Every structure is written in C-alpha cells, then in structure tokens.
Amino acid sequence: MEGGRDEQAPPRRRTPSPGRSRRLPDFLQSVNLKYVKLGYHYLITHLLTLLLIPLMAVILLEAAQTDPDELRQVWLHLQYNLVSVLVCSAVFVFGTTLYIMTRPRPVYLVDYACYRPPPELKAPFHSFMEHSQLCGGFNESALEFQRRILERSGLGQDTCLPVALHYLPPRPSMAAAREEAEQVMFGALDTLFNNTGVKPKDVGVLVVNCSLFNPTPSLSAMIVNRYKLRGNIKSFNLGGMGCSAGVLAVDLARDLLQVHRATYAVVVSTENITQNWYFGNRKSMLIPNCLFRVGAAALLLSNRAADRRRAKYKLVHIVRTHRGADDRAFRCVYQEQDEVGKVGVSLSKNLMAIAGEALKINITTLGPMVLPISEQLLFFATLVAKKLFNGKVKPYIPDFKLAFDHFCIHAGGRAVIDELEKNLQLRPIHVEASRMTLHRFGNTSSSSIWYELAYTEAKGRMRKGHRVWQIAFGSGFKCNSAVWQALRNVKPSPDGPWEDCIHGYPVEIIDGFPAREPQQQ
C-alpha cells in the first residue's frame, strides 16, 4: 500500500469530516460480527479432527487398563469371525485412503531471494530533489511537497531508482522498462536457482505479479525464454493487483500445487517504476514518486515431501480480503490522467481509513485460525455482549503477539507502519523489520514483505516453530495475510539483500529522519 497520514499535503485549518480521516480507525470502536463467522467456519470444518483426538486418547487409555485375559478372549472371538475382521479391515483401509487422498498437500517454501540493487542506482535525497528540479516538469509547490514527503517518509539515503530515471532528462521508454524488469527479476531468480540447486527445467508452475508494467510477451514469458523452462509449464501473469499481489501469487501457486503432484512452483513479485514515474504537479499523484523504489523477490515453493527437510517454512494460512464492491475503496488507489493528461497513480485522502476497514475484516477472519482458545473466547464473548447491549461494550482486541513470533507489515510508508503498530498493540521490535526495510529499500511494492522476512533471518531471530504473519495492502482495495511456520532455525541464504549492511541496523528513526545512516561493508 502506498502513502498515508504523514505523506499527504498539510491539512487546511478546518476540522476534517470523519469520512475523510487519514488515520486507521480505532478497532476498539467496531468489529463486524459477520466476518468473525468466516474464521469460525474454518474452525468448524476441522471440528471432526479435533473431536477424534480426545476420542482416540480415551480408547487408548481404556485399552491400557483392559485385563490381558479379556484381550485374549477378543482375539479368539475374532479368529472365528472372519467376516467381522474383513469388514473392519476394509473400513480402516477405506478411511485411511480417503484421508490421504482428500487432505490438502502441504506447501513448503524451500527458499527465496530478494534483488539487491547495485550501488550506482542509489538515489539519496539531494540527488532526487536535484533531478526533480532540473527535469523541468515540476513547479515550486510540487518540488516543496516532494521534499517534505521525503523528509517524513522513513526512507534512507540508500534506496534505488531504475537506470532510466538517473538520466537528465529521464528516459522512460518501453525498452528501458523491459531492461528494469529483466534486471530485477533475473537478478532474484539467478540467486534463487544458485542457492537451491534446482534446475529451471524442474519448475512446473510459474506465477509473476507486477501491477503497472504488463508488456507483450508477458513478464512470465520473458522468464520462460530466459531460463528455457519446459513447454508444459503452467505460467500466469498477474497485473494491476497492487502491493498485496505477492500474497495473491502465493495463493494461486498453492492452489496449483494441490492439483499437480511432486512439483516446484516459482513465484516472482516485483513492480516497475520506469514508465510509471509521474511528471505532473497533482500532489496526490506525487506521493508514489517519493516512496516507490526498485525491488523484486523470487520464491521456490514445493509440494514434495522430500523437500520438507531442506525447506525454510511451511505455508499455514492465507486470508484474502477484497473491498472492491465499495466505490470509495475501489478508487482510493487509482491510475488516471491529471488535468494536463499526465498519467500517474492517485492516492485518496481516505486511504488509511479504507485500509483500516480492510485490515479489520481480515484479522477478524484470521483470528479464529491462529489465536489461542483463550483469546478466541474473550474476543467472541465481547462481540456477543456488544450485540446484546447495543454497543455499550467495547470489543476485545485479541493479542496477536500470542499467535505470531514475527510480523512482516508491508512497508508502504511510515504512517502505515505507525498505525498498525498502534492498533495491533505491537512492540517496536515487532515492526523493526518493516521500518528498516522501508529505510534501506523503500516501498518495493509486493516484494517488501520478503525483504522484511530476510531482515529477520539476517538478525538471527528465526527459530524452529516460529510463526510469521505477512500483511500486505493493495489497490482494489485489498488486504491479504499469509502465515508461515519455520521448519528449522533459519539462517540467511547466501547473497541476501541485507548481506552488506545488516551490521548497521537497526537505525533509530526520529520524525522520519534516521538518527544516523548505517555504514555498508
């Protein structure tokens, strides 16, 4: 998600209407009961399994207390009742086969890689503002607005822009956009294949997501051509789905891995800046210029049982929330032309409030899947009490820190991270990965949650059994969550995005400014 409270123009001296709030709504004020049912539906669908566990425990306990003579009599009885034995055996075999055939196949994240831009692509603030001034497309008001946004954004001096935007004047073109796409996608994929040892010919599923650059042939076709992937590969190219499309791509790959046995799936998440730089003066369309930077991530997923031993994570849950039926939500992140015909992405002043509504729905659905029973009972009881007593009871906001060890909040902007930290009652260490990713790499769109996960690994904090919650927002408007569980103590893979600078992090961010800039090795 892009932008937020601190990235908007200074408010005028008038009281804003509630409908135009730029902050996330207070979740304590209202939580819709109907969305809780979606999560509890998931719980009920697994009720049979939950009931069978204590039943089996009781049977085993009774069997342990049974006299050996009684067991001997049962065995003698079965010897003379062949039909009963055959029927019981058939039922057992049928039940076991049905369970094995119908259970979802586990999906493992074998490894992933994030693109690390070369130093020559860095765009420190002074260079950014100098280029903006010299290109001649911005008036004084627009330049001052961009300067204020940069200062409050939480970005550091080492974020990177594509080659075409380093020229004076900038040279956005189809060829330059293709060059950027190839540089970031192939850079991440080369690292992924080198680290995993998987041959490109072994990949059976390919999913690529990029919102604003969708050429013909597609980005997925570019990858097939570069790595000479096999002819029957299931390839998909997702466009226009915003910063949350990375989770959507994983969800699509997961569904395909349920159908195709013993298969590798590669997911590539990126965004293209070259042809989507805004050269006008509308302030709501200038914010993406200040926040978005170069980045990409490539994932290798597998449904092979043998890959569990070397995989980093297991996919546990994905929850998707789409608010596109609401007109305000649909238009809050909108690509359009300004008054003079220049194309850009406009961010609504209602963006934070709409994001909050989407997040509220998403977490009330996710909660019953991941929270301890104690938290679920408190949550549900307060919701029922609120309904019975006409809203006089404030809903209980569950403590998601009891369900997750690490949080990867989409690094859309400093205000986004601030508001989620406040509303989810997180501690600074829980949002450290998001803040440091925003500082070092900027808003890399759908790939930002993977830079954050890489940060956690580089800090040596990922332990076997830890659960990770990835939260992403995107145009449409969408809020999507993915939950992963670490299968081992995870160490950073070679050639990771933080390899040359992790020693300098975290840095202290004060009012959008870092107290110091980290030194790179």
MARVOSE-684487 format. One line per field, with one value per residue (C-alpha): residue number from 1; z negated, y, x negated. Coordinates in steps of 0.001 Angstrom, whole numbers, plus 524288, in hexadecimal, padded with zeros to 5 digits. Layout:
// residues N
pos	NUM;...
Z	Z;...
Y	Y;...
X	X;...
END
This chain:
// residues 521
pos	1;2;3;4;5;6;7;8;9;10;11;12;13;14;15;16;17;18;19;20;21;22;23;24;25;26;27;28;29;30;31;32;33;34;35;36;37;38;39;40;41;42;43;44;45;46;47;48;49;50;51;52;53;54;55;56;57;58;59;60;61;62;63;64;65;66;67;68;69;70;71;72;73;74;75;76;77;78;79;80;81;82;83;84;85;86;87;88;89;90;91;92;93;94;95;96;97;98;99;100;101;102;103;104;105;106;107;108;109;110;111;112;113;114;115;116;117;118;119;120;121;122;123;124;125;126;127;128;129;130;131;132;133;134;135;136;137;138;139;140;141;142;143;144;145;146;147;148;149;150;151;152;153;154;155;156;157;158;159;160;161;162;163;164;165;166;167;168;169;170;171;172;173;174;175;176;177;178;179;180;181;182;183;184;185;186;187;188;189;190;191;192;193;194;195;196;197;198;199;200;201;202;203;204;205;206;207;208;209;210;211;212;213;214;215;216;217;218;219;220;221;222;223;224;225;226;227;228;229;230;231;232;233;234;235;236;237;238;239;240;241;242;243;244;245;246;247;248;249;250;251;252;253;254;255;256;257;258;259;260;261;262;263;264;265;266;267;268;269;270;271;272;273;274;275;276;277;278;279;280;281;282;283;284;285;286;287;288;289;290;291;292;293;294;295;296;297;298;299;300;301;302;303;304;305;306;307;308;309;310;311;312;313;314;315;316;317;318;319;320;321;322;323;324;325;326;327;328;329;330;331;332;333;334;335;336;337;338;339;340;341;342;343;344;345;346;347;348;349;350;351;352;353;354;355;356;357;358;359;360;361;362;363;364;365;366;367;368;369;370;371;372;373;374;375;376;377;378;379;380;381;382;383;384;385;386;387;388;389;390;391;392;393;394;395;396;397;398;399;400;401;402;403;404;405;406;407;408;409;410;411;412;413;414;415;416;417;418;419;420;421;422;423;424;425;426;427;428;429;430;431;432;433;434;435;436;437;438;439;440;441;442;443;444;445;446;447;448;449;450;451;452;453;454;455;456;457;458;459;460;461;462;463;464;465;466;467;468;469;470;471;472;473;474;475;476;477;478;479;480;481;482;483;484;485;486;487;488;489;490;491;492;493;494;495;496;497;498;499;500;501;502;503;504;505;506;507;508;509;510;511;512;513;514;515;516;517;518;519;520;521
Z	80000;802F4;7FB0E;7EE7B;7E48B;7E4A6;7F35C;7F662;7F879;7EC01;7E791;7E8A8;7DC7E;7DBCE;7D4A8;7DDB6;7DEF2;7D960;7E6F8;7EB23;7DFF3;7E405;7D82F;7D63F;7CEF5;7C0B7;7C103;7B34C;7B888;7C1DC;7C69C;7CF7D;7CA17;7D756;7DB43;7CF0E;7D43A;7DFC3;7D6A9;7CDE1;7D9D0;7DC14;7CDF2;7CF48;7DBB2;7D3AB;7C838;7CB86;7CAA7;7BDBD;7B83C;7BCEC;7B583;7A7CE;7AC42;7B051;7A383;79BDD;7A3E0;7A190;79324;79207;799BB;79078;784C5;78AE4;784D7;78DBC;78C70;7923F;79DCB;79FBB;7A01A;7AA28;7B2A3;7B1FA;7B56D;7C164;7C607;7C787;7CD9A;7DA55;7E017;7D504;7D6A7;7E545;7E39A;7D954;7E1A7;7ED99;7E5F1;7E087;7EDDC;7F432;7E991;7EA2C;7F8FC;7F8CB;7EEF2;7F6AE;8038B;7FE77;7F501;7FA2C;7FE9C;7F64B;7FD84;7F9C6;7FC36;7FFF5;80104;8064E;80B5B;80BAE;815CD;8107C;81963;81CC4;815EC;82252;821DC;8149F;813FC;807BD;80480;809DD;816E8;81783;8155F;81EA8;82988;826D1;827F3;83415;83BDB;83CB0;83AFC;82D2B;8280C;81B2C;81365;8186B;81584;807A9;805AA;80A18;80120;7F554;7F8DC;7F9DF;7ECB7;7E5EC;7EDC1;7E5AE;7F1B2;7F087;7F9C6;7FFEE;806E5;8158E;821FE;82F87;83938;841E9;836F2;83443;8415B;84359;84897;8449F;84F97;84CE0;8584A;85AFD;85D02;85026;848F2;84E7B;84A43;83C5F;83C01;840D9;83773;82B2C;82EC1;83451;82944;81F15;826E2;8294F;81AB9;817DA;82156;81CCE;80E80;81012;81AC5;82166;8302A;8375E;83F36;8328D;83044;83390;82F62;8317F;82C02;82E2E;828AA;82CC7;82C39;83577;84013;8482B;85597;86066;85F8E;85106;845EA;84373;851BB;85028;84504;84CB9;857FA;84F81;847BF;85284;849DD;84E91;85898;84FEF;844D3;83E99;83F77;83AD2;83B26;8312C;83427;82DEF;820A8;8187C;80D70;807B1;8140B;80E9C;80510;80FFE;81866;80D64;80BBB;81A36;819E2;80DEF;814D9;820AB;81800;8128B;8203A;825BA;81E0F;81B09;8211A;81EFD;82025;821FD;81E04;8222F;81C17;82119;82577;830CA;82ED6;83BC4;8435D;83785;83292;83155;8374C;8339A;82827;821E7;813FE;81202;81D9E;81941;80D1B;8146F;81A60;80CB7;80742;811D4;81490;81C11;816CF;819A9;812D9;81827;81079;81260;80D4D;80D1D;809C5;8098C;7FC7E;7FE4D;7FE98;7F0C1;7EB76;7F25C;7F31C;7EAD6;7E87D;7E9CE;7EE9C;7E41C;7E7E7;7F216;7EFC4;7FA82;7F8CE;8046D;80295;81103;80FCA;8086E;811C6;80838;80641;814CC;8183B;80CC2;81495;822A5;82EE5;83722;83EAA;83825;83D4D;847D7;84BF0;84450;83F1D;83103;82564;81CBE;80E26;8072A;7FA3B;7F537;7F7C1;7E99A;7E53A;7F061;7ED74;7DF57;7E32C;7EBDB;7E12B;7D734;7DFC0;7E29E;7D48C;7CFAB;7D9AD;7D6D0;7C80F;7C5D3;7CE42;7C695;7B928;7ACB9;7A7FA;79C80;7A595;7AE7C;7A337;79E28;7ABC7;7AED6;7A184;7A26B;7B02F;7AB99;79FD5;7A89E;7B13F;7A590;79E85;7AA79;7ABCC;79DBB;79C68;7A363;7AB55;7A64E;7AFC5;7AFB8;7ACAD;7B96D;7B2DF;7ACC3;7BA51;7C1AE;7BEC7;7CA35;7D1EB;7DFEE;7E23B;7F016;7F032;7F730;7EF57;7E1A5;7DE4E;7E22A;7D8F1;7CE06;7CE80;7CEEC;7C3A8;7BBD0;7BF6E;7BE4D;7B195;7B66F;7B08F;7B7FE;7BA6B;7C161;7CB92;7CC3E;7D89B;7DF75;7DB71;7DF24;7EC44;7EF2D;7EB3B;7F327;7FF2F;7FF31;80341;80C69;80DC3;80D06;80A57;7FDEC;7F4D1;7F98B;7F6E8;7E937;7E757;7EC35;7E1FE;7D716;7DBF3;7DD51;7CF1A;7CB11;7C4C2;7CC1B;7C443;7C727;7C4D8;7C59C;7CCBE;7D613;7D9CF;7E6C5;7E8AD;7F5CA;7FB0F;8092C;812D1;814D0;808E1;80323;7F665;7F6CD;7EC5D;7ED30;7E194;7E216;7D844;7D77A;7D924;7D36E;7CDFB;7DA3F;7DE4B;7E943;7F6A9;7FE05;8058C;7FDB2;7FEA0;7F11F;7F2A5;7F41D;7EA14;7DF65;7D5BF;7D65A;7D2EC;7CC59;7CD86;7C535;7CCC4;7C6D8;7CD78;7DA3E;7D969;7D602;7CA70;7D27C;7DF75;7DEC2;7E46D;7EEA9;7EF3F
Y	80000;80D66;819BD;81D71;82817;82DE3;82D99;83646;844EE;84D2F;84E0E;85ABD;86198;85AE2;84F0F;8433C;83B53;82D91;827CF;82E18;82969;825F1;81D52;80F2E;80E28;80A1D;7FB93;7FC77;80413;7FA0D;7EC59;7E655;7D974;7D389;7D313;7CB5F;7C092;7BE69;7BB06;7B2B8;7AB89;7A717;7A288;79ACE;7940F;78E27;78AE4;77C54;77B80;782C8;77979;76D3E;77085;76F92;763CA;75C99;7605E;75A94;74DFD;74C70;74F28;744E2;73B20;73D35;73A32;72DFE;720D3;71851;70D02;7155D;718F7;70A72;7075F;7121B;70CA1;6FEEA;7048D;70B68;6FEF4;6F8C1;704EC;706E5;70F56;71929;719E1;71C14;72693;72DC6;72CE6;731FD;73D74;740B0;74014;74815;7527C;7537D;7547F;75EC2;766E6;76635;76987;774F4;77BBD;7881E;7860B;78DB4;798A1;79BAA;7A7DB;7A1C2;7AEF5;7BCA5;7C770;7D640;7DEF7;7E7C1;7F393;7F7BB;803E0;80C21;80C0F;812A8;81EF1;826E1;8320D;83CD3;835CC;832F1;84138;84607;83D40;84127;84F71;84E26;845CB;851C6;84ACD;84F30;85C88;86213;85D4C;84F52;84F8A;85440;849F9;83F23;8442B;843B2;8361F;830FF;836C4;8304C;823A9;81B38;81864;818D2;81D8F;8104A;80D5B;80B4D;80FC7;80982;80DA5;81557;81ECE;8221E;828FA;83767;83858;82AF1;82102;818E9;80FC2;80214;7FD5D;80369;7FD7A;7F012;7F1FE;7F529;7E94F;7E03D;7E5D0;7E3E2;7D726;7D026;7D52E;7CF19;7C28B;7C07B;7C135;7B820;7AD81;7AE7E;7AD38;7A200;79A26;7981B;79786;7A0A5;794FC;78F22;79A8A;79703;7A371;7B1B5;7BD54;7CB5A;7D77E;7E57C;7EFC9;7FAAF;7F48B;7E9E0;7E904;7DF18;7D4FF;7D4BD;7D548;7C6D1;7C41F;7CBDD;7C2C3;7B697;7BB62;7BF22;7B268;7A973;7A414;7980D;798E8;793F6;79D88;7A3A8;7B22A;7BDB7;7CC76;7D4A7;7E324;7EEFC;7E88D;7F1BE;7EFC3;7E436;7DC16;7D4AA;7CD7F;7CB54;7C545;7BC05;7B856;7B530;7AD21;7A5CF;7A247;79D61;7952F;78E8B;7899F;78684;77C7F;77CF3;78A65;7969B;7A3ED;7B0BB;7BD8D;7CA8A;7D739;7E469;7F1F4;7FA32;8089D;80CEC;80FC5;8131E;81F09;82A9F;8376B;83FF3;848AF;84262;83FB1;8334E;82D6C;831D0;82940;81C98;82379;825D2;8183A;80DDB;80824;7FCF2;7EF25;7E13A;7D41D;7C634;7BA9E;7AC00;7A451;79593;78B23;78044;77949;777BE;7868B;7882F;784FE;79050;799F2;7A62B;7A7A6;7A0FF;7A8AE;7A842;7B1EC;7BC10;7C577;7CEC2;7DA9C;7E251;7EF1E;7F1E0;7F1DC;7FEC0;80A35;811D9;80630;80362;81114;813DD;80F6B;812EB;8143B;81F99;82BD4;83903;845E2;846CF;83892;8335D;82593;821E0;81AA6;82304;8202C;823F7;82B4A;82063;8162E;81386;8124E;808F3;800FA;8002A;7FAD8;7F085;7ECBD;7EBBE;7E20B;7DA7E;7D8C5;7D51E;7CA34;7C63D;7C6AD;7B9D2;7B2C2;7B6DE;7BC30;7B3FD;7AF5F;7B8CA;7C47E;7BF78;7BDE2;7CB91;7D12D;7CA17;7CCB0;7DB5C;7DB91;7D485;7DD77;7E949;7E45C;7E1AE;7EE71;7F753;7FAC4;7FEC9;7F461;7F6E1;7EB12;7E41F;7E590;7D89D;7D876;7D3AC;7D338;7C67E;7C0B5;7C5D8;7C75B;7D06B;7DA9D;7DEB2;7EAB1;7EFEB;7FB4F;80492;8107F;814BF;81822;80A91;80410;80DD4;80B85;7FCB5;7FCBD;804B6;7FD92;7EFD0;7F3B5;7EF3F;7F24F;7F967;7ECBA;7E712;7F1EB;7F347;7EB0C;7F378;80061;7FC2F;7F6D9;803CD;80AE8;80297;7FED8;807BE;802F9;7F7AB;7F487;7E61E;7E19A;7E9BC;7DF04;7D632;7E064;7E123;7D275;7D2B1;7DD18;7D472;7C921;7D1B1;7D5C6;7C769;7C817;7BD40;7B0AE;7A3A2;7A45F;7B333;7B88E;7C41E;7CCE9;7D40B;7DF0E;7E5F2;7F09B;7F3F0;7FAE5;7F5D3;7F6F4;7EA9B;7E604;7D894;7D07B;7C4DA;7BCB0;7B4A2;7AB7C;7A9BC;79B8A;79DCA;7A848;7B085;7B6EB;7C0F1;7BB65;7BF89;7CC50;7D163;7DF65;7E302;7DC64;7E8FA;7F16B;7E980;7ECFF;7FB27;7F853;7FB81;80A39;8136D;81ABF;827D3;82EF3;82857;82B3F;820DF;824B4;81F68;818A1;80AA7;807FA;7FD44;7F32E
X	80000;7FB1C;7FB29;801FA;80440;7F69C;7F53D;80109;80150;8021D;81064;817CE;81CB5;829BE;82EC1;82E5B;83AAE;83A62;83BA4;82EED;82660;818A3;8163D;819E0;826E3;82664;82929;82ED8;83A79;84040;83DAB;847DC;84CCD;84FD4;84186;83E13;846CE;83D9F;8327F;83AFD;83FEA;831FB;83170;83E0F;83972;82E6D;8373F;83796;828C9;828D9;83318;82C21;81FB8;825BB;82DCF;82184;81B1F;8268D;82612;81780;81935;823FC;81BD0;81062;81926;81F4E;81BDE;81319;81CB8;82781;81EC8;81BCD;82A5B;82C98;821A9;82798;834CF;82F3E;828A4;835FB;83C52;834FC;83FC9;83ECC;83015;83136;83B9B;833B5;82772;82EA6;8343D;826CF;8203D;82B26;82A9F;81BDC;81BF2;826B1;81F2F;81284;8194C;82168;81833;811AA;803C9;7FA2C;7F34B;7E545;7DD44;7D048;7C980;7CB30;7C267;7C3A5;7BD41;7B28C;7B096;7A2B0;79D4B;79DA8;7AC9D;7AD5F;7B5AB;7B283;7BB9D;7B2F9;7B183;7C00B;7C392;7B904;7BDFC;7CC09;7C85C;7BFE5;7C96A;7D249;7DF43;7E276;7E665;7E157;7ECFF;7EB52;7DCBC;7DEE2;7E967;7E038;7D597;7DEBF;7E386;7D59D;7D203;7DD98;7DDCF;7D4AA;7CC48;7BD8A;7B303;7B02B;7BD0D;7BBE8;7C299;7C193;7B72F;7C07C;7C3CD;7B58E;7B431;7B6D5;7C0D9;7C63E;7C7A3;7D3D5;7D66E;7DB49;7CD5B;7C8EC;7D48A;7D149;7C33E;7C78C;7D09A;7C5E7;7BBE4;7C411;7CAFE;7BF37;7B6B0;7BFB5;7C1AC;7B325;7B0C2;7BC34;7B7E4;7A9BB;7AD71;7B712;7B045;7BD74;7BCCB;7C626;7CB16;7D065;7D9A3;7E7B1;7EEDE;7EB15;7F2A9;7EE18;7F496;7F1E3;7FC84;7F8C2;7F04F;7F695;7F021;7F229;7EC3F;7EF0B;7E545;7E78C;7E44C;7D7B4;7D3DD;7D790;7CF18;7C37A;7C2CA;7C80D;7D2C8;7D9F0;7E4B5;7EFD7;7ED47;7F959;7F602;7FE15;7FC28;803A6;80505;80B74;80D5D;80526;7FB99;802F8;8018A;7F5E3;7FEC5;808AB;7FE0B;7FA46;80897;809D7;7FD65;80265;80F0A;80795;7FEB7;80ADA;80DDC;8006D;7F8A9;7EA1C;7E864;7E06D;7E6F6;7DFA8;7E611;7E021;7E515;7E0A1;7E4C9;7DFEB;7DD06;7D702;7E379;7EBAC;7E481;7EDB0;7E8F7;7F493;7F7F5;803EC;7FFA0;80798;80058;7F2C3;7F258;7EEF3;7E31D;7DDE5;7E069;7DF0A;7D1B1;7CB69;7CD45;7D195;7D2BC;7D2B2;7D822;7D699;7E254;7E381;7ED8E;7E367;7E28C;7D3EA;7D233;7D72A;7C9A7;7C314;7CE73;7CE5A;7DCEF;7EA0B;7F5D2;8005F;80B1F;80E9E;819ED;81E41;82706;82C41;833A2;8359A;84468;84367;84177;838F0;8300F;82FA1;82AE5;821D3;815E0;818ED;810BE;8157C;811CF;810A7;81611;80B83;80BF9;80050;80246;7FFCA;8055C;80E00;80F11;81B98;81B90;82471;819FD;8165E;82482;8279E;81B7B;81FCF;82D23;826DE;81D44;82839;82F89;82335;81EF8;82C85;82C6D;81E72;81FCF;82726;81D38;81139;814BC;81480;821DB;82132;81FDC;82A9C;8342B;83179;832AA;83F5E;8456C;8434E;848EF;8553C;85638;854CF;85FD1;868B9;86614;86705;858C3;8563E;84BB8;83EF4;83A45;82E51;822F2;81B89;80D20;8073E;7F9FE;7FEBA;800C7;7F4E3;7E68C;7E360;7EAF8;7E83D;7F0C0;7F04F;7E6CB;7EFFB;7EC21;7E8B5;7F6D0;7FB6B;7F1CC;7F499;80333;8024D;7F8B9;80275;80EFE;80976;802B1;7F563;7E832;7DD57;7D5E9;7E1DB;7E1B1;7D2F3;7D1D4;7DC09;7D5E4;7C82D;7CCC3;7D369;7C6F7;7BD81;7C582;7D179;7DEDB;7DBC2;7EA44;7EE16;7E031;7DE6E;7E37B;7D865;7CDF1;7D3B1;7D318;7C50D;7C20A;7C73A;7BEE2;7B2D2;7B47B;7B481;7C1EA;7C908;7CA2F;7D090;7DF2D;7DFF3;7EBBA;7EAF5;7F653;7F4F0;7FECD;7FFF6;808F1;80BD7;81496;8222A;8226E;81C75;8167D;8101F;8096A;80042;7FBF1;7EF72;7E935;7DA85;7D660;7C8D6;7C009;7BF38;7B299;7B1A6;7AEDF;7A28C;7A2E2;7AE61;7B353;7AE01;7A0E2;7991B;7A00B;7A6D1;79C0A;7A098;7AEC0;7B797;7B67D;7BE6B;7C8EF;7CCF4;7D83F;7D4FA;7C676;7BC4B;7B3DD;7A88A;7A683;7A127;793D5;792E0;78828
END
